[in-house]
Amino acid sequence: MPSKIEWTDETWNPITGCTKISPGCKNCYAERMAKRLAGRCGYPKDSPFEVALHPDKLDQPLRWRKPRRVFVCSMGDLFHEDVPTPWIYDVFQRMESCPQHIFMLLTKRPERMRSMVMGGVTGWETSHREHIWLGVTAENQEQADKRIPVLLSIPAAVRFVSVEPMLSTVDLCHLQPNDPPVEIDALNGTHGVTRPHGGKSAKLDWVICGGESGPGARPMHPDWARGLRDQCVGAGVPFFFKQGPGDDGIVVKLPVLDGKTWGQCPEE
């Protein structure tokens, strides 16, 4: 369905539902919406946010004639452990059949994304699809250190991170993953001196940033977004400031930061 999310045109939900796994999940907008829709629109009355498959939605992209950017599973996580492996591959088959669209997959479970993509999508390692973009959510430094290195290990035409809800400062140029224990600059594609012989690696192609909104929203300081923006500008990586505090402190869409809005996207 058409989306109000600023960085996409359409949402596609062949699965819905999820479970909380990190601090960013505390005030999940998708769970809140699912509870409002309980008993309607395919959301079970008693457990509206349990993981559910929606066969009636699977072929939707095949019927869209006009090319569009599609956020896949905005109401869940395709790589949740309760989503059957064959269903994930059915979703990928539909995406591969629609090269006119851009499909954007966002997960908090990049390990399963990697195992699914590398282990079962035919020919992905040698010819990853230009119209399928892979991303992770990293709401704070801890999750950036954990999830982004896994994302960078997956071949993809475009890799992106959504720092939303942004709960702290995030340094993408000095990631400190535990495995392997090397410093990674995710914006420039370089490893730090802790990597033997140094070297280049994959990098992020897009950074989305946003504060939390809705009941119980945790505040975001504009300087957190400013610091992330400066990192992206320095590395030449597109930066999209989706939402944050306006002049009166109330969360607004595409807020002005230092005299301008930031709605940059990768070139298709």
Secondary structure, DSSP 8 states (H G I E B T S, - for coil): -B---TT-SEEE-SEEB----SGGGTT-HHHHHHHHTTTSTT--SS-TTS-EE-GGGTTGGGG--S--EEEETTTB-TT-TTS-HHHHHHHHHHHHT-TTSEEEEEES-HHHHHHHHHHHSTTTTTS--TTEEEEEE--SHHHHHHHHHHHHTS--S-EEEEE-S--S---SSSB--SSS---EETTTTEE-TTSTT--B----SEEEEE---STT-----HHHHHHHHHHHHHHT--EEEEEEE-TTS-EEES--BTTB--B-----
